[in-house]
Amino acid sequence: MQDLNKLWKIFKNKFTDTGLTKGAFSAPGRANLIGEHTDYNDGFVLPMAIEKEIVMLGQLRNDRKVRVFDFGYNTEIVFSLDKLIPLRKNTWANYLMGVVDEIQKAGYVLQGANLIFRSNIPRKAGLSSSAALEVVTALTMAKLKSSDIKPLEMAYLCRRAENNFVGVACGIMDQYISCLGQKNHALFIDCRSNNYEPIPFKGHNYQIVICNSKIQRSLVNSEYNKRREECRIAVEFFNHKLTSEIRALRDVTIEEFKKYQRQLPETIARRARHVISENYRVQAGVQALREENFSAFGKLMVESHRSLKNDYEVSCAELDLLVDLALKQEGVLGARMTGAGFGGCTVNLLRREYIDAFEKTIRQGYKKITGINPDIYLTLPTEGAKVLELR
Ligand code: GLA
């Protein structure tokens, strides 16, 4: 947890006290354990909120202005709640503007505010720092005005902000887990019904470790949209072939896929195979965790990575290297890329007693081949967005 008192001091130096309602809030980043590129196919995912978060402090103002200070980048932006236009510079502010835009469109009344935020989620590393910024903004703006926006509604609102204002066609996973994450649990989310089941991950003997390749995900938006389009083409194809209604790749079984795969263009077939098989892996993985069969879960993580690498083609040489190095290390049960891909992080499952050896193997091996010092984070599943106590 970040030092709140210190942040309050900075807040007080920066803004004049308006005497109105104030508060402190946080929202976490996420790592997805399994179920990649399935959320926008109405499928299954199994993310967990991580112990890295954005903290935001805020106080209402007497007007319709939002003054926001990004502590990490030492920049300030002012915008009006009545004039929300995406910025070309300081694009981080678009996440905040998009969120207040969607809150207002949903019928909630907002008031201006002074805000400051600080993040310890690495940016552009595939750990959902943008979803965390959206969610912490939504929570701050709603709570300061005593508006009760339910967590699921908040997740949808934030996703719409990213889709409509920021212009990224993401699915629901990141905002969902940032809003609804639970301590010591991953969430098994059905992205069609929006129901979820908390899956215990107490991790006595096991640890989740995240490795940051430090490769920034430059291709991610255009390639992400391309994958979505390829999935859409596959859905259209199966809709013509099958008698039941196919709304998304979620509705196609492995058997149906196998029967028709040769009639599909080769690339489309591979994309569809990833999504369809990944949905099975998530369900099998959840069952394995329920039975505390961590080694079975680890194997599914490895299969997931292979499928993302070969069929969905969203990995990169550095992520593959991190996975290969991890799997050579004793005590590692599973390793895979996490998030959209093309750089960012891997998520690893290992026995606790091998943590030091693992770190050493990864640091040395990765540096030797890429010249880059990777970052390594240990984390347990933590809770979603919340109100922080002010002392
Ligand atoms: C990004 C998107 C998510 C999801 C993942 C891939 O993180 O924001 O909605 O599609 O990629 O699983």
Residues whose N, C-alpha, C, O or C-beta is under 5 A from the ligand:
A	BS01	GLA	G35 E36 H37 T38 D39 C170 G171 I172 M173 D174 G339 A340
